[in-house]
Amino acid sequence: RQCARLLAPGGRLALLTHATDSAMRATMQQELEQYEVLADSGLFQHVRDWQAGTLDADGLVRALGEIDAAVRRRPGAASSPLFAYVLGLTGQVGRWTASQLQAQRAAVIDAVEQLEDGRSRLDQMLGVHRLLASPGQFAGHFEQAGLVLDEDGPLTYRGTHAVGHRFLFSKPTDETPRG
């Protein structure tokens, strides 16, 4: 709906998507699973509890120490950029005193909120990939919003390797026949 609203009558919208079985999608799925490990570890909830005042600084430091140890034990943790970032955060906070943690309160909360936002964006992107498993269903969302599908088809690399899908939509003018 937002694309249809922003597009001028007679305007065109071209979309290129990754293939649903691409290495990019596999990497995003793996990273989402890592975010789920962090959520299951209690990282987000512990910081929210600390922010709300239901967990004191010592409790947060203890919790982050346990999360740090659990993440380090995970297979592949050393090669994960996401886990490396979290281990840097938990390792640093684990060395702070309560007063140092309080002085860095806004930065810690911001870092964890950014992680939560990243998890949400990744989940949304993978949701689009699920829709792309059926290009007609994906295009249908744009058509329901009033756009006309003018062209669509697979994107290939050197004509052999499927790398995605292409869509070209237009917004009808008052004179443009639909369908």
C-alpha positions as a Python dict, from the first residue, in 0.01 Angstrom:
ca = {
    (1, 'R'): (0, 0, 0),
    (2, 'Q'): (282, 239, 84),
    (3, 'C'): (451, 183, -254),
    (4, 'A'): (120, 239, -434),
    (5, 'R'): (54, 552, -231),
    (6, 'L'): (395, 704, -304),
    (7, 'L'): (405, 616, -672),
    (8, 'A'): (269, 886, -907),
    (9, 'P'): (-5, 790, -1152),
    (10, 'G'): (168, 641, -1457),
    (11, 'G'): (480, 578, -1245),
    (12, 'R'): (667, 249, -1246),
    (13, 'L'): (816, 42, -966),
    (14, 'A'): (1092, -210, -1035),
    (15, 'L'): (1183, -466, -770),
    (16, 'L'): (1471, -711, -768),
    (17, 'T'): (1479, -984, -506),
    (18, 'H'): (1729, -1245, -393),
    (19, 'A'): (1656, -1603, -481),
    (20, 'T'): (1478, -1776, -195),
    (21, 'D'): (1743, -2047, -191),
    (22, 'S'): (2040, -1808, -211),
    (23, 'A'): (2342, -1804, 15),
    (24, 'M'): (2218, -1462, 134),
    (25, 'R'): (1892, -1614, 259),
    (26, 'A'): (2077, -1902, 426),
    (27, 'T'): (2305, -1653, 603),
    (28, 'M'): (2005, -1447, 718),
    (29, 'Q'): (1834, -1761, 851),
    (30, 'Q'): (2148, -1863, 1039),
    (31, 'E'): (2177, -1515, 1190),
    (32, 'L'): (1812, -1518, 1295),
    (33, 'E'): (1876, -1847, 1472),
    (34, 'Q'): (2165, -1678, 1655),
    (35, 'Y'): (1933, -1394, 1758),
    (36, 'E'): (1696, -1658, 1894),
    (37, 'V'): (1982, -1804, 2101),
    (38, 'L'): (2036, -1456, 2248),
    (39, 'A'): (1664, -1415, 2319),
    (40, 'D'): (1646, -1760, 2479),
    (41, 'S'): (1951, -1676, 2691),
    (42, 'G'): (1752, -1390, 2846),
    (43, 'L'): (1980, -1113, 2717),
    (44, 'F'): (1698, -886, 2606),
    (45, 'Q'): (1478, -955, 2907),
    (46, 'H'): (1760, -904, 3161),
    (47, 'V'): (1844, -564, 3015),
    (48, 'R'): (1476, -466, 3009),
    (49, 'D'): (1446, -575, 3373),
    (50, 'W'): (1754, -371, 3463),
    (51, 'Q'): (1615, -74, 3272),
    (52, 'A'): (1284, -106, 3461),
    (53, 'G'): (1460, -131, 3797),
    (54, 'T'): (1350, -490, 3870),
    (55, 'L'): (1710, -617, 3833),
    (56, 'D'): (2001, -445, 4004),
    (57, 'A'): (2342, -383, 3846),
    (58, 'D'): (2504, -680, 4019),
    (59, 'G'): (2224, -906, 3895),
    (60, 'L'): (2271, -779, 3539),
    (61, 'V'): (2647, -834, 3553),
    (62, 'R'): (2592, -1191, 3681),
    (63, 'A'): (2332, -1261, 3411),
    (64, 'L'): (2555, -1122, 3136),
    (65, 'G'): (2844, -1334, 3266),
    (66, 'E'): (2627, -1645, 3235),
    (67, 'I'): (2517, -1542, 2886),
    (68, 'D'): (2880, -1478, 2788),
    (69, 'A'): (2981, -1828, 2902),
    (70, 'A'): (2685, -1992, 2728),
    (71, 'V'): (2750, -1811, 2398),
    (72, 'R'): (3120, -1899, 2408),
    (73, 'R'): (3026, -2270, 2437),
    (74, 'R'): (2812, -2256, 2122),
    (75, 'P'): (2956, -2426, 1816),
    (76, 'G'): (3067, -2167, 1563),
    (77, 'A'): (3050, -1878, 1811),
    (78, 'A'): (3404, -1768, 1725),
    (79, 'S'): (3317, -1722, 1358),
    (80, 'S'): (2988, -1538, 1409),
    (81, 'P'): (3002, -1156, 1377),
    (82, 'L'): (2681, -1130, 1581),
    (83, 'F'): (2812, -1346, 1864),
    (84, 'A'): (3147, -1163, 1852),
    (85, 'Y'): (2965, -834, 1904),
    (86, 'V'): (2761, -971, 2194),
    (87, 'L'): (3067, -1132, 2352),
    (88, 'G'): (3247, -798, 2331),
    (89, 'L'): (2954, -634, 2505),
    (90, 'T'): (2906, -899, 2774),
    (91, 'G'): (3281, -926, 2834),
    (92, 'Q'): (3319, -552, 2879),
    (93, 'V'): (3013, -509, 3101),
    (94, 'G'): (3123, -810, 3306),
    (95, 'R'): (3438, -621, 3409),
    (96, 'W'): (3254, -308, 3519),
    (97, 'T'): (3159, -210, 3870),
    (98, 'A'): (2800, -116, 3945),
    (99, 'S'): (2890, 254, 3923),
    (100, 'Q'): (3064, 207, 3587),
    (101, 'L'): (2762, 19, 3459),
    (102, 'Q'): (2534, 297, 3579),
    (103, 'A'): (2753, 555, 3404),
    (104, 'Q'): (2720, 357, 3079),
    (105, 'R'): (2351, 276, 3127),
    (106, 'A'): (2227, 455, 2814),
    (107, 'A'): (2496, 297, 2595),
    (108, 'V'): (2422, -56, 2719),
    (109, 'I'): (2048, -13, 2674),
    (110, 'D'): (2101, 135, 2327),
    (111, 'A'): (2330, -152, 2222),
    (112, 'V'): (2075, -415, 2327),
    (113, 'E'): (1786, -224, 2169),
    (114, 'Q'): (1984, -213, 1844),
    (115, 'L'): (2026, -590, 1868),
    (116, 'E'): (1650, -630, 1916),
    (117, 'D'): (1584, -399, 1620),
    (118, 'G'): (1825, -602, 1407),
    (119, 'R'): (1643, -920, 1501),
    (120, 'S'): (1310, -764, 1405),
    (121, 'R'): (1438, -636, 1067),
    (122, 'L'): (1590, -974, 988),
    (123, 'D'): (1265, -1150, 1074),
    (124, 'Q'): (1079, -910, 842),
    (125, 'M'): (1324, -972, 557),
    (126, 'L'): (1288, -1346, 597),
    (127, 'G'): (912, -1299, 594),
    (128, 'V'): (946, -1139, 252),
    (129, 'H'): (1160, -1435, 145),
    (130, 'R'): (880, -1669, 252),
    (131, 'L'): (642, -1471, 31),
    (132, 'L'): (892, -1490, -254),
    (133, 'A'): (866, -1868, -251),
    (134, 'S'): (554, -1793, -455),
    (135, 'P'): (628, -1493, -679),
    (136, 'G'): (261, -1468, -776),
    (137, 'Q'): (159, -1436, -412),
    (138, 'F'): (428, -1172, -356),
    (139, 'A'): (315, -973, -662),
    (140, 'G'): (-46, -1011, -549),
    (141, 'H'): (16, -783, -251),
    (142, 'F'): (117, -501, -487),
    (143, 'E'): (-174, -573, -723),
    (144, 'Q'): (-421, -567, -432),
    (145, 'A'): (-286, -220, -350),
    (146, 'G'): (-376, -102, -701),
    (147, 'L'): (-56, -153, -899),
    (148, 'V'): (-44, -343, -1226),
    (149, 'L'): (214, -618, -1276),
    (150, 'D'): (365, -543, -1617),
    (151, 'E'): (658, -787, -1614),
    (152, 'D'): (808, -1050, -1391),
    (153, 'G'): (1052, -1335, -1421),
    (154, 'P'): (1361, -1497, -1282),
    (155, 'L'): (1697, -1321, -1259),
    (156, 'T'): (1986, -1538, -1369),
    (157, 'Y'): (2360, -1496, -1364),
    (158, 'R'): (2505, -1561, -1707),
    (159, 'G'): (2176, -1720, -1802),
    (160, 'T'): (2229, -2029, -1587),
    (161, 'H'): (2234, -1959, -1214),
    (162, 'A'): (1911, -1838, -1050),
    (163, 'V'): (1993, -1540, -831),
    (164, 'G'): (1653, -1383, -779),
    (165, 'H'): (1333, -1257, -932),
    (166, 'R'): (1237, -932, -1104),
    (167, 'F'): (907, -747, -1097),
    (168, 'L'): (793, -436, -1282),
    (169, 'F'): (473, -267, -1168),
    (170, 'S'): (298, 47, -1285),
    (171, 'K'): (43, 270, -1122),
    (172, 'P'): (-254, 327, -1352),
    (173, 'T'): (-356, 673, -1455),
    (174, 'D'): (-726, 751, -1478),
    (175, 'E'): (-709, 661, -1848),
    (176, 'T'): (-506, 339, -1803),
    (177, 'P'): (-722, 27, -1830),
    (178, 'R'): (-666, -219, -1544),
    (179, 'G'): (-612, -590, -1588),
}
